[in-house]
Amino acid sequence: MQKVAPDTGINHLRTSMLPGFATDAQSDIAQLCFTCAGTDPSSGAGKVSFGTEASLFHNAGVPTIVCGPGHIAQAHQPNEWVSLAQLAWCERFMRRLADEMCVN
């Protein structure tokens, strides 16, 4: 580029930055989510590479986890979608979470 026009260039301006985020799979919040999801905690939790404000809550000492219906491969894409089966799974999860929170 500068061979053609020496006064050109590229500047980068960082407009925001979020710290990394990883909740321990053995934490109370992760165990609660495993229970509500009906999954085996020994299977571990998946991790993805994207930004979320969850790291800000986590770093402020608020137990935090990111979960939801669908698959990350379909999220934040053109024509993103979530299957009806995944929405039903999410509804079961949310009902179990409400039950757990009301009991505890």
N, CA, C and O of each residue as an XYZ file, in Angstrom:
416
protein
N       0.834     -1.181      0.000
C       0.000      0.000      0.000
C       0.884      1.252      0.000
O       0.619      2.195     -0.746
N       1.918      1.266      0.821
C       2.749      2.466      0.905
C       3.658      2.616     -0.319
O       4.171      3.706     -0.570
N       3.863      1.544     -1.078
C       4.611      1.661     -2.332
C       3.817      2.478     -3.336
O       4.385      3.190     -4.164
N       2.492      2.368     -3.253
C       1.622      3.123     -4.157
C       1.389      4.529     -3.631
O       1.437      5.494     -4.395
N       1.137      4.654     -2.337
C       0.851      5.953     -1.718
C       1.548      6.000     -0.364
O       1.001      5.510      0.624
N       2.741      6.577     -0.301
C       3.541      6.554      0.925
C       2.865      7.143      2.158
O       3.240      6.795      3.278
N       1.891      8.013      1.989
C       1.254      8.640      3.142
C       0.061      7.839      3.673
O      -0.664      8.317      4.545
N      -0.146      6.631      3.156
C      -1.266      5.815      3.633
C      -0.812      4.901      4.760
O       0.382      4.701      4.981
N      -1.784      4.356      5.461
C      -1.489      3.421      6.544
C      -2.770      2.928      7.181
O      -3.872      3.335      6.814
N      -2.602      2.068      8.118
C      -3.743      1.513      8.860
C      -3.495      1.753     10.332
O      -2.428      1.430     10.855
N      -4.481      2.319     10.996
C      -4.417      2.519     12.439
C      -5.509      1.695     13.092
O      -6.615      1.580     12.563
N      -5.200      1.132     14.229
C      -6.180      0.366     14.993
C      -6.517      1.140     16.259
O      -5.636      1.658     16.945
N      -7.792      1.206     16.548
C      -8.245      1.864     17.761
C      -9.076      0.858     18.556
O     -10.145      0.439     18.114
N      -8.589      0.485     19.701
C      -9.329     -0.440     20.559
C     -10.431      0.344     21.253
O     -10.160      1.273     22.013
N     -11.674     -0.036     20.987
C     -12.797      0.693     21.572
C     -13.361      0.001     22.807
O     -14.057      0.627     23.606
N     -13.073     -1.257     22.962
C     -13.496     -1.957     24.177
C     -12.652     -3.204     24.349
O     -12.046     -3.708     23.403
N     -12.630     -3.692     25.593
C     -11.869     -4.892     25.889
C     -12.501     -5.568     27.092
O     -12.820     -4.914     28.085
N     -12.678     -6.861     27.003
C     -13.221     -7.632     28.115
C     -12.173     -8.620     28.596
O     -11.456     -9.207     27.786
N     -12.078     -8.808     29.902
C     -11.127     -9.799     30.416
C     -11.594    -11.209     30.071
O     -12.763    -11.429     29.750
N     -10.673    -12.153     30.141
C     -11.024    -13.547     29.921
C     -11.998    -14.029     30.987
O     -12.103    -13.434     32.060
N     -12.702    -15.102     30.686
C     -13.729    -15.613     31.597
C     -13.729    -17.129     31.567
O     -13.830    -17.735     30.500
N     -13.617    -17.729     32.718
C     -13.703    -19.185     32.832
C     -14.171    -19.518     34.240
O     -13.463    -19.276     35.218
N     -15.360    -20.068     34.328
C     -15.879    -20.518     35.616
C     -15.452    -21.959     35.830
O     -15.589    -22.787     34.929
N     -14.943    -22.261     36.999
C     -14.529    -23.623     37.329
C     -15.732    -24.563     37.265
O     -16.785    -24.271     37.831
N     -15.571    -25.682     36.578
C     -16.659    -26.661     36.444
C     -17.079    -27.234     37.795
O     -18.164    -27.803     37.912
N     -16.234    -27.090     38.814
C     -16.577    -27.586     40.143
C     -17.264    -26.523     41.010
O     -17.650    -26.807     42.144
N     -17.418    -25.316     40.487
C     -18.032    -24.238     41.271
C     -19.508    -24.532     41.524
O     -20.130    -25.322     40.814
N     -20.051    -23.885     42.540
C     -21.466    -24.076     42.879
C     -22.376    -23.706     41.714
O     -23.347    -24.412     41.440
N     -22.069    -22.598     41.019
C     -22.932    -22.162     39.923
C     -22.892    -23.160     38.770
O     -23.919    -23.424     38.144
N     -21.722    -23.713     38.485
C     -21.618    -24.718     37.419
C     -22.364    -25.987     37.822
O     -23.066    -26.581     37.004
N     -22.218    -26.402     39.069
C     -22.912    -27.608     39.526
C     -24.425    -27.418     39.476
O     -25.157    -28.344     39.126
N     -24.894    -26.227     39.824
C     -26.318    -25.925     39.724
C     -26.789    -26.061     38.276
O     -27.851    -26.625     38.012
N     -26.004    -25.548     37.355
C     -26.385    -25.643     35.939
C     -26.349    -27.084     35.437
O     -27.212    -27.486     34.657
N     -25.371    -27.858     35.870
C     -25.354    -29.281     35.495
C     -26.623    -29.972     35.996
O     -27.238    -30.759     35.276
N     -27.003    -29.668     37.233
C     -28.214    -30.260     37.805
C     -29.441    -29.857     37.001
O     -30.255    -30.710     36.649
N     -29.583    -28.585     36.709
C     -30.760    -28.089     35.976
C     -30.798    -28.591     34.543
O     -31.873    -28.797     33.980
N     -29.630    -28.787     33.957
C     -29.557    -29.286     32.583
C     -29.751    -30.796     32.519
O     -30.014    -31.358     31.455
N     -29.617    -31.448     33.682
C     -29.733    -32.906     33.686
C     -28.545    -33.576     33.021
O     -28.674    -34.647     32.429
N     -27.377    -32.934     33.123
C     -26.170    -33.491     32.518
C     -25.196    -33.951     33.592
O     -25.256    -33.508     34.739
N     -24.319    -34.829     33.208
C     -23.330    -35.393     34.112
C     -22.167    -34.411     34.272
O     -21.501    -34.086     33.289
N     -21.915    -33.936     35.490
C     -20.816    -32.985     35.699
C     -19.455    -33.516     35.270
O     -18.566    -32.733     34.936
N     -19.275    -34.848     35.274
C     -17.977    -35.393     34.878
C     -17.729    -35.224     33.384
O     -16.600    -35.385     32.919
N     -18.790    -34.896     32.622
C     -18.608    -34.669     31.186
C     -17.912    -33.343     30.920
O     -17.435    -33.094     29.813
N     -17.858    -32.495     31.942
C     -17.193    -31.203     31.808
C     -18.073    -30.189     31.112
O     -19.132    -30.517     30.578
N     -17.616    -28.958     31.129
C     -18.354    -27.868     30.478
C     -17.601    -27.459     29.227
O     -16.371    -27.492     29.192
N     -18.331    -27.080     28.218
C     -17.696    -26.619     26.997
C     -17.279    -25.165     27.124
O     -17.807    -24.422     27.951
N     -16.346    -24.781     26.312
C     -15.892    -23.393     26.301
C     -15.882    -22.914     24.863
O     -15.618    -23.676     23.933
N     -16.170    -21.652     24.706
C     -16.153    -21.038     23.383
C     -15.373    -19.733     23.466
O     -15.155    -19.195     24.552
N     -14.967    -19.241     22.335
C     -14.186    -18.012     22.283
C     -15.058    -16.881     21.755
O     -15.220    -16.721     20.545
N     -15.609    -16.112     22.659
C     -16.375    -14.926     22.305
C     -16.407    -13.996     23.500
O     -16.096    -14.406     24.618
N     -16.775    -12.761     23.276
C     -16.828    -11.792     24.355
C     -18.195    -11.754     25.008
O     -19.220    -11.881     24.337
N     -18.204    -11.578     26.308
C     -19.448    -11.454     27.059
C     -19.176    -10.648     28.322
O     -18.077    -10.677     28.877
N     -20.195     -9.934     28.758
C     -20.057     -9.168     29.995
C     -19.973    -10.074     31.213
O     -19.731     -9.594     32.321
N     -20.168    -11.370     31.031
C     -20.085    -12.314     32.148
C     -18.753    -12.190     32.878
O     -18.693    -12.357     34.096
N     -17.694    -11.901     32.143
C     -16.382    -11.768     32.784
C     -16.356    -10.620     33.783
O     -15.670    -10.700     34.802
N     -17.092     -9.559     33.500
C     -17.126     -8.420     34.424
C     -17.813     -8.805     35.732
O     -17.342     -8.447     36.811
N     -18.927     -9.534     35.636
C     -19.622    -10.003     36.842
C     -18.738    -10.986     37.611
O     -18.584    -10.884     38.828
N     -18.162    -11.938     36.877
C     -17.298    -12.958     37.493
C     -16.145    -12.301     38.255
O     -15.855    -12.664     39.395
N     -15.496    -11.334     37.613
C     -14.354    -10.665     38.242
C     -14.765     -9.757     39.391
O     -13.926     -9.361     40.201
N     -16.064     -9.422     39.469
C     -16.578     -8.634     40.593
C     -17.044     -9.534     41.735
O     -17.566     -9.048     42.738
N     -16.855    -10.847     41.585
C     -17.210    -11.778     42.649
C     -18.631    -12.316     42.571
O     -19.104    -12.947     43.516
N     -19.319    -12.077     41.458
C     -20.681    -12.584     41.283
C     -20.588    -13.938     40.577
O     -20.068    -14.009     39.463
N     -21.084    -15.017     41.202
C     -21.044    -16.320     40.532
C     -21.731    -16.227     39.164
O     -22.891    -15.826     39.069
N     -21.012    -16.599     38.123
C     -21.478    -16.367     36.768
C     -21.220    -17.559     35.872
O     -20.191    -18.226     35.974
N     -22.170    -17.814     34.994
C     -22.011    -18.851     33.985
C     -22.811    -18.411     32.766
O     -23.811    -17.704     32.897
N     -22.381    -18.819     31.607
C     -23.089    -18.499     30.367
C     -23.632    -19.796     29.795
O     -22.882    -20.741     29.547
N     -24.920    -19.833     29.593
C     -25.516    -21.022     28.988
C     -26.784    -20.609     28.256
O     -27.325    -19.528     28.488
N     -27.239    -21.457     27.394
C     -28.461    -21.147     26.664
C     -28.758    -22.192     25.620
O     -27.966    -23.105     25.385
N     -29.908    -22.048     24.999
C     -30.298    -23.040     23.992
C     -29.527    -22.831     22.690
O     -28.936    -21.777     22.458
N     -29.549    -23.840     21.868
C     -28.932    -23.752     20.555
C     -27.476    -24.161     20.579
O     -26.964    -24.657     21.582
N     -26.834    -23.947     19.477
C     -25.426    -24.294     19.329
C     -24.669    -23.046     18.908
O     -25.165    -22.260     18.102
N     -23.480    -22.863     19.446
C     -22.707    -21.662     19.169
C     -22.429    -21.514     17.674
O     -22.232    -20.396     17.199
N     -22.409    -22.607     16.930
C     -22.156    -22.524     15.490
C     -23.270    -21.772     14.758
O     -23.032    -21.197     13.696
N     -24.483    -21.772     15.318
C     -25.589    -21.046     14.691
C     -25.779    -19.651     15.285
O     -26.522    -18.840     14.732
N     -25.128    -19.370     16.381
C     -25.335    -18.095     17.074
C     -24.607    -16.959     16.362
O     -23.510    -17.141     15.834
N     -25.230    -15.797     16.356
C     -24.617    -14.575     15.829
C     -24.152    -14.736     14.385
O     -23.105    -14.220     13.993
N     -24.939    -15.452     13.613
C     -24.671    -15.672     12.197
C     -25.843    -15.122     11.387
O     -26.929    -14.918     11.931
N     -25.637    -14.882     10.103
C     -26.802    -14.537      9.279
C     -27.814    -15.683      9.361
O     -27.447    -16.854      9.264
N     -29.056    -15.342      9.536
C     -30.127    -16.347      9.633
C     -29.929    -17.299     10.810
O     -30.216    -18.492     10.703
N     -29.435    -16.769     11.940
C     -29.239    -17.651     13.097
C     -30.569    -18.248     13.520
O     -31.630    -17.670     13.283
N     -30.498    -19.413     14.150
C     -31.716    -20.120     14.519
C     -31.466    -21.014     15.723
O     -30.329    -21.366     16.036
N     -32.555    -21.372     16.386
C     -32.548    -22.320     17.503
C     -33.689    -23.298     17.244
O     -34.803    -22.886     16.921
N     -33.415    -24.576     17.383
C     -34.441    -25.576     17.120
C     -35.508    -25.570     18.218
O     -35.254    -25.144     19.344
N     -36.688    -26.043     17.875
C     -37.764    -26.153     18.863
C     -37.365    -27.099     19.991
O     -37.733    -26.877     21.145
N     -36.628    -28.138     19.672
C     -36.164    -29.078     20.707
C     -35.251    -28.362     21.705
O     -35.332    -28.611     22.907
N     -34.383    -27.476     21.211
C     -33.500    -26.733     22.095
C     -34.278    -25.729     22.952
O     -33.936    -25.506     24.113
N     -35.315    -25.130     22.382
C     -36.156    -24.232     23.181
C     -36.892    -25.003     24.266
O     -37.045    -24.505     25.381
N     -37.349    -26.208     23.957
C     -38.009    -27.047     24.971
C     -37.007    -27.420     26.063
O     -37.347    -27.416     27.247
N     -35.768    -27.743     25.667
C     -34.719    -28.054     26.643
C     -34.488    -26.842     27.546
O     -34.351    -26.983     28.761
N     -34.445    -25.656     26.947
C     -34.221    -24.428     27.724
C     -35.366    -24.203     28.706
O     -35.136    -23.805     29.848
N     -36.587    -24.455     28.272
C     -37.725    -24.288     29.173
C     -37.617    -25.238     30.366
O     -37.862    -24.835     31.503
N     -37.251    -26.496     30.112
C     -37.052    -27.453     31.220
C     -35.951    -26.962     32.158
O     -36.091    -27.020     33.379
N     -34.859    -26.480     31.574
C     -33.751    -25.957     32.367
C     -34.224    -24.819     33.265
O     -33.934    -24.808     34.462
N     -34.946    -23.868     32.695
C     -35.399    -22.707     33.464
C     -36.382    -23.109     34.565
O     -36.349    -22.538     35.654
N     -37.252    -24.079     34.298
C     -38.174    -24.561     35.334
C     -37.404    -25.236     36.471
O     -37.701    -25.021     37.646
N     -36.414    -26.051     36.109
C     -35.590    -26.711     37.129
C     -34.803    -25.671     37.930
O     -34.667    -25.791     39.147
N     -34.290    -24.657     37.245
C     -33.556    -23.599     37.937
C     -34.462    -22.870     38.924
O     -34.059    -22.610     40.058
N     -35.670    -22.541     38.507
C     -36.613    -21.876     39.403
C     -36.924    -22.762     40.605
O     -36.971    -22.288     41.740
N     -37.134    -24.052     40.349
C     -37.397    -24.990     41.453
C     -36.233    -25.042     42.427
O     -36.432    -25.005     43.641
N     -35.014    -25.128     41.897
C     -33.818    -25.194     42.751
C     -33.662    -23.909     43.567
O     -33.329    -23.963     44.750
N     -33.897    -22.784     42.953
C     -33.742    -21.510     43.654
C     -34.814    -21.329     44.722
O     -34.552    -20.732     45.766
N     -36.008    -21.834     44.471
C     -37.083    -21.712     45.469
C     -36.865    -22.635     46.660
O     -37.272    -22.315     47.777
N     -36.229    -23.773     46.430
C     -35.951    -24.727     47.499
C     -34.783    -24.246     48.351
O     -34.797    -24.373     49.575
N     -33.789    -23.702     47.696
C     -32.566    -23.270     48.397
C     -32.678    -21.811     48.677
O     -31.768    -21.223     49.260
